[in-house]
Amino acid sequence: MDLYLVQHGAATSEAENPARPLTDEGRRTIGRLAEFLAARAARVERVEHSDKLRARQTAEMLAARLHPSDGCVQVAGLAPNDDVAPAHARLGEESRSLMLVGHLPHLSRLVSYLLGVGEDRTAVQFGMGGVVRLERDAAGAWAVRWALPPDLIAPAAD
C-alpha cells in the first residue's frame, strides 16, 4: 500500500481571511506538485483531506490532476492537533493507495508514529505543498519511499 502525505499549500493569514484559503503562491505550488506527480504516474485511489478550506482546496487540485478512482473526500482526524492513533489504526487496515492532505503538526506526528519512532520525534520535515510517500509491506511495516519538498519542484529561474 502506498500512502502520500501532503501538507496543504500556503494559505492566507487568519487576519486576512478567517477561512484561510490558499494564496496565489500556494495554488501555484500545488499546481506544480500535481503536474509533477501526474507526470510520474503517481497512482492514488482516494484523496482525503481535513475540514479546513486550505486542505480541501489542495486536495481538489491534486485530485483534478491525479484522477483518484474513489474520489476526493473530507475525513475526520486530519486536523492540526488531532490524535494520530486513530489514523494509524485505520491506515493499518487500508488496502487502497491513499493521499492524505493535512496540516502540521499532525502530519509530522503521524509519519513518526507510523515509522515507530514515536510521535514526539520528527522523522520527516514537511513544507507547505510538499509530499512524503510511505509504503507498507506485507508484514505491516511502514517505510519512507521518498520525500519531496516544494522547493525542489519550483520553476526554473529565468
C-alpha positions as protocol buffer text, in pm:
chain_id: "A"
residue {
  index: 1
  type: MET
  ca { x: 0 y: 0 z: 0 }
}
residue {
  index: 2
  type: ASP
  ca { x: 123 y: 348 z: -87 }
}
residue {
  index: 3
  type: LEU
  ca { x: 47 y: 648 z: 129 }
}
residue {
  index: 4
  type: TYR
  ca { x: 112 y: 1003 z: 15 }
}
residue {
  index: 5
  type: LEU
  ca { x: 108 y: 1266 z: 290 }
}
residue {
  index: 6
  type: VAL
  ca { x: 76 y: 1624 z: 167 }
}
residue {
  index: 7
  type: GLN
  ca { x: 91 y: 1942 z: 369 }
}
residue {
  index: 8
  type: HIS
  ca { x: -156 y: 2193 z: 225 }
}
residue {
  index: 9
  type: GLY
  ca { x: -28 y: 2484 z: 17 }
}
residue {
  index: 10
  type: ALA
  ca { x: 43 y: 2828 z: 157 }
}
residue {
  index: 11
  type: ALA
  ca { x: -272 y: 2994 z: 290 }
}
residue {
  index: 12
  type: THR
  ca { x: -374 y: 3346 z: 380 }
}
residue {
  index: 13
  type: SER
  ca { x: -340 y: 3455 z: 739 }
}
residue {
  index: 14
  type: GLU
  ca { x: -643 y: 3440 z: 964 }
}
residue {
  index: 15
  type: ALA
  ca { x: -634 y: 3821 z: 983 }
}
residue {
  index: 16
  type: GLU
  ca { x: -661 y: 3844 z: 602 }
}
residue {
  index: 17
  type: ASN
  ca { x: -937 y: 3587 z: 575 }
}
residue {
  index: 18
  type: PRO
  ca { x: -1063 y: 3374 z: 866 }
}
residue {
  index: 19
  type: ALA
  ca { x: -1143 y: 3085 z: 626 }
}
residue {
  index: 20
  type: ARG
  ca { x: -770 y: 3077 z: 527 }
}
residue {
  index: 21
  type: PRO
  ca { x: -792 y: 2986 z: 155 }
}
residue {
  index: 22
  type: LEU
  ca { x: -480 y: 2913 z: -46 }
}
residue {
  index: 23
  type: THR
  ca { x: -278 y: 3212 z: -162 }
}
residue {
  index: 24
  type: ASP
  ca { x: -189 y: 3256 z: -527 }
}
residue {
  index: 25
  type: GLU
  ca { x: 157 y: 3118 z: -449 }
}
residue {
  index: 26
  type: GLY
  ca { x: 1 y: 2825 z: -263 }
}
residue {
  index: 27
  type: ARG
  ca { x: -208 y: 2746 z: -571 }
}
residue {
  index: 28
  type: ARG
  ca { x: 98 y: 2766 z: -796 }
}
residue {
  index: 29
  type: THR
  ca { x: 296 y: 2535 z: -567 }
}
residue {
  index: 30
  type: ILE
  ca { x: 16 y: 2277 z: -555 }
}
residue {
  index: 31
  type: GLY
  ca { x: -30 y: 2304 z: -931 }
}
residue {
  index: 32
  type: ARG
  ca { x: 340 y: 2222 z: -982 }
}
residue {
  index: 33
  type: LEU
  ca { x: 313 y: 1933 z: -736 }
}
residue {
  index: 34
  type: ALA
  ca { x: 8 y: 1794 z: -916 }
}
residue {
  index: 35
  type: GLU
  ca { x: 187 y: 1815 z: -1252 }
}
residue {
  index: 36
  type: PHE
  ca { x: 499 y: 1653 z: -1108 }
}
residue {
  index: 37
  type: LEU
  ca { x: 306 y: 1361 z: -959 }
}
residue {
  index: 38
  type: ALA
  ca { x: 91 y: 1312 z: -1269 }
}
residue {
  index: 39
  type: ALA
  ca { x: 398 y: 1311 z: -1496 }
}
residue {
  index: 40
  type: ARG
  ca { x: 541 y: 1029 z: -1285 }
}
residue {
  index: 41
  type: ALA
  ca { x: 215 y: 832 z: -1294 }
}
residue {
  index: 42
  type: ALA
  ca { x: 153 y: 853 z: -919 }
}
residue {
  index: 43
  type: ARG
  ca { x: -133 y: 614 z: -851 }
}
residue {
  index: 44
  type: VAL
  ca { x: -376 y: 728 z: -583 }
}
residue {
  index: 45
  type: GLU
  ca { x: -712 y: 561 z: -538 }
}
residue {
  index: 46
  type: ARG
  ca { x: -852 y: 820 z: -298 }
}
residue {
  index: 47
  type: VAL
  ca { x: -757 y: 1167 z: -177 }
}
residue {
  index: 48
  type: GLU
  ca { x: -865 y: 1251 z: 177 }
}
residue {
  index: 49
  type: HIS
  ca { x: -848 y: 1592 z: 342 }
}
residue {
  index: 50
  type: SER
  ca { x: -936 y: 1770 z: 665 }
}
residue {
  index: 51
  type: ASP
  ca { x: -1230 y: 2005 z: 704 }
}
residue {
  index: 52
  type: LYS
  ca { x: -1010 y: 2313 z: 664 }
}
residue {
  index: 53
  type: LEU
  ca { x: -1057 y: 2510 z: 341 }
}
residue {
  index: 54
  type: ARG
  ca { x: -684 y: 2519 z: 258 }
}
residue {
  index: 55
  type: ALA
  ca { x: -664 y: 2139 z: 280 }
}
residue {
  index: 56
  type: ARG
  ca { x: -978 y: 2091 z: 70 }
}
residue {
  index: 57
  type: GLN
  ca { x: -851 y: 2327 z: -200 }
}
residue {
  index: 58
  type: THR
  ca { x: -515 y: 2148 z: -205 }
}
residue {
  index: 59
  type: ALA
  ca { x: -681 y: 1806 z: -223 }
}
residue {
  index: 60
  type: GLU
  ca { x: -918 y: 1913 z: -500 }
}
residue {
  index: 61
  type: MET
  ca { x: -633 y: 2048 z: -712 }
}
residue {
  index: 62
  type: LEU
  ca { x: -436 y: 1726 z: -670 }
}
residue {
  index: 63
  type: ALA
  ca { x: -739 y: 1506 z: -737 }
}
residue {
  index: 64
  type: ALA
  ca { x: -824 y: 1701 z: -1053 }
}
residue {
  index: 65
  type: ARG
  ca { x: -484 y: 1604 z: -1196 }
}
residue {
  index: 66
  type: LEU
  ca { x: -442 y: 1254 z: -1047 }
}
residue {
  index: 67
  type: HIS
  ca { x: -799 y: 1128 z: -1105 }
}
residue {
  index: 68
  type: PRO
  ca { x: -834 y: 901 z: -799 }
}
residue {
  index: 69
  type: SER
  ca { x: -1084 y: 622 z: -870 }
}
residue {
  index: 70
  type: ASP
  ca { x: -1252 y: 665 z: -530 }
}
residue {
  index: 71
  type: GLY
  ca { x: -1261 y: 1043 z: -545 }
}
residue {
  index: 72
  type: CYS
  ca { x: -1171 y: 1320 z: -305 }
}
residue {
  index: 73
  type: VAL
  ca { x: -1337 y: 1323 z: 37 }
}
residue {
  index: 74
  type: GLN
  ca { x: -1326 y: 1502 z: 369 }
}
residue {
  index: 75
  type: VAL
  ca { x: -1248 y: 1277 z: 664 }
}
residue {
  index: 76
  type: ALA
  ca { x: -1224 y: 1333 z: 1037 }
}
residue {
  index: 77
  type: GLY
  ca { x: -896 y: 1301 z: 1222 }
}
residue {
  index: 78
  type: LEU
  ca { x: -669 y: 1512 z: 999 }
}
residue {
  index: 79
  type: ALA
  ca { x: -691 y: 1847 z: 1181 }
}
residue {
  index: 80
  type: PRO
  ca { x: -367 y: 2007 z: 1301 }
}
residue {
  index: 81
  type: ASN
  ca { x: -387 y: 1883 z: 1661 }
}
residue {
  index: 82
  type: ASP
  ca { x: -582 y: 1559 z: 1618 }
}
residue {
  index: 83
  type: ASP
  ca { x: -459 y: 1240 z: 1784 }
}
residue {
  index: 84
  type: VAL
  ca { x: -266 y: 1024 z: 1535 }
}
residue {
  index: 85
  type: ALA
  ca { x: -357 y: 687 z: 1691 }
}
residue {
  index: 86
  type: PRO
  ca { x: -696 y: 657 z: 1514 }
}
residue {
  index: 87
  type: ALA
  ca { x: -538 y: 739 z: 1176 }
}
residue {
  index: 88
  type: HIS
  ca { x: -263 y: 486 z: 1243 }
}
residue {
  index: 89
  type: ALA
  ca { x: -520 y: 214 z: 1321 }
}
residue {
  index: 90
  type: ARG
  ca { x: -730 y: 298 z: 1016 }
}
residue {
  index: 91
  type: LEU
  ca { x: -429 y: 302 z: 782 }
}
residue {
  index: 92
  type: GLY
  ca { x: -318 y: -37 z: 912 }
}
residue {
  index: 93
  type: GLU
  ca { x: -641 y: -186 z: 774 }
}
residue {
  index: 94
  type: GLU
  ca { x: -640 y: 8 z: 447 }
}
residue {
  index: 95
  type: SER
  ca { x: -556 y: -164 z: 118 }
}
residue {
  index: 96
  type: ARG
  ca { x: -604 y: 129 z: -123 }
}
residue {
  index: 97
  type: SER
  ca { x: -333 y: 376 z: -215 }
}
residue {
  index: 98
  type: LEU
  ca { x: -426 y: 698 z: -39 }
}
residue {
  index: 99
  type: MET
  ca { x: -325 y: 1060 z: -32 }
}
residue {
  index: 100
  type: LEU
  ca { x: -389 y: 1245 z: 293 }
}
residue {
  index: 101
  type: VAL
  ca { x: -386 y: 1624 z: 273 }
}
residue {
  index: 102
  type: GLY
  ca { x: -347 y: 1783 z: 611 }
}
residue {
  index: 103
  type: HIS
  ca { x: -156 y: 2006 z: 847 }
}
residue {
  index: 104
  type: LEU
  ca { x: 132 y: 2030 z: 1085 }
}
residue {
  index: 105
  type: PRO
  ca { x: 189 y: 1915 z: 1348 }
}
residue {
  index: 106
  type: HIS
  ca { x: -49 y: 1624 z: 1270 }
}
residue {
  index: 107
  type: LEU
  ca { x: 130 y: 1502 z: 955 }
}
residue {
  index: 108
  type: SER
  ca { x: 470 y: 1511 z: 1120 }
}
residue {
  index: 109
  type: ARG
  ca { x: 343 y: 1321 z: 1424 }
}
residue {
  index: 110
  type: LEU
  ca { x: 164 y: 1067 z: 1200 }
}
residue {
  index: 111
  type: VAL
  ca { x: 477 y: 988 z: 997 }
}
residue {
  index: 112
  type: SER
  ca { x: 681 y: 941 z: 1314 }
}
residue {
  index: 113
  type: TYR
  ca { x: 412 y: 718 z: 1466 }
}
residue {
  index: 114
  type: LEU
  ca { x: 382 y: 505 z: 1151 }
}
residue {
  index: 115
  type: LEU
  ca { x: 760 y: 463 z: 1137 }
}
residue {
  index: 116
  type: GLY
  ca { x: 771 y: 362 z: 1503 }
}
residue {
  index: 117
  type: VAL
  ca { x: 999 y: 641 z: 1620 }
}
residue {
  index: 118
  type: GLY
  ca { x: 738 y: 799 z: 1847 }
}
residue {
  index: 119
  type: GLU
  ca { x: 512 y: 1087 z: 1756 }
}
residue {
  index: 120
  type: ASP
  ca { x: 716 y: 1327 z: 1971 }
}
residue {
  index: 121
  type: ARG
  ca { x: 1018 y: 1293 z: 1737 }
}
residue {
  index: 122
  type: THR
  ca { x: 1044 y: 1447 z: 1392 }
}
residue {
  index: 123
  type: ALA
  ca { x: 1123 y: 1180 z: 1133 }
}
residue {
  index: 124
  type: VAL
  ca { x: 1048 y: 1396 z: 826 }
}
residue {
  index: 125
  type: GLN
  ca { x: 1046 y: 1772 z: 773 }
}
residue {
  index: 126
  type: PHE
  ca { x: 737 y: 1888 z: 583 }
}
residue {
  index: 127
  type: GLY
  ca { x: 695 y: 2206 z: 382 }
}
residue {
  index: 128
  type: MET
  ca { x: 374 y: 2367 z: 259 }
}
residue {
  index: 129
  type: GLY
  ca { x: 297 y: 2191 z: -66 }
}
residue {
  index: 130
  type: GLY
  ca { x: 546 y: 1913 z: -1 }
}
residue {
  index: 131
  type: VAL
  ca { x: 475 y: 1540 z: -12 }
}
residue {
  index: 132
  type: VAL
  ca { x: 609 y: 1230 z: 161 }
}
residue {
  index: 133
  type: ARG
  ca { x: 547 y: 886 z: 12 }
}
residue {
  index: 134
  type: LEU
  ca { x: 536 y: 590 z: 250 }
}
residue {
  index: 135
  type: GLU
  ca { x: 495 y: 222 z: 169 }
}
residue {
  index: 136
  type: ARG
  ca { x: 356 y: -51 z: 390 }
}
residue {
  index: 137
  type: ASP
  ca { x: 492 y: -400 z: 334 }
}
residue {
  index: 138
  type: ALA
  ca { x: 306 y: -731 z: 369 }
}
residue {
  index: 139
  type: ALA
  ca { x: 410 y: -753 z: 735 }
}
residue {
  index: 140
  type: GLY
  ca { x: 253 y: -412 z: 807 }
}
residue {
  index: 141
  type: ALA
  ca { x: 579 y: -219 z: 847 }
}
residue {
  index: 142
  type: TRP
  ca { x: 596 y: 133 z: 705 }
}
residue {
  index: 143
  type: ALA
  ca { x: 899 y: 286 z: 532 }
}
residue {
  index: 144
  type: VAL
  ca { x: 968 y: 619 z: 365 }
}
residue {
  index: 145
  type: ARG
  ca { x: 993 y: 565 z: -11 }
}
residue {
  index: 146
  type: TRP
  ca { x: 1073 y: 932 z: -82 }
}
residue {
  index: 147
  type: ALA
  ca { x: 1007 y: 1287 z: 31 }
}
residue {
  index: 148
  type: LEU
  ca { x: 974 y: 1591 z: -192 }
}
residue {
  index: 149
  type: PRO
  ca { x: 992 y: 1942 z: -51 }
}
residue {
  index: 150
  type: PRO
  ca { x: 813 y: 2206 z: -258 }
}
residue {
  index: 151
  type: ASP
  ca { x: 1131 y: 2396 z: -345 }
}
residue {
  index: 152
  type: LEU
  ca { x: 1260 y: 2101 z: -550 }
}
residue {
  index: 153
  type: ILE
  ca { x: 978 y: 2142 z: -800 }
}
residue {
  index: 154
  type: ALA
  ca { x: 993 y: 2520 z: -813 }
}
residue {
  index: 155
  type: PRO
  ca { x: 1004 y: 2672 z: -1161 }
}
residue {
  index: 156
  type: ALA
  ca { x: 1346 y: 2729 z: -1307 }
}
residue {
  index: 157
  type: ALA
  ca { x: 1486 y: 3079 z: -1256 }
}
residue {
  index: 158
  type: ASP
  ca { x: 1493 y: 3299 z: -1565 }
}
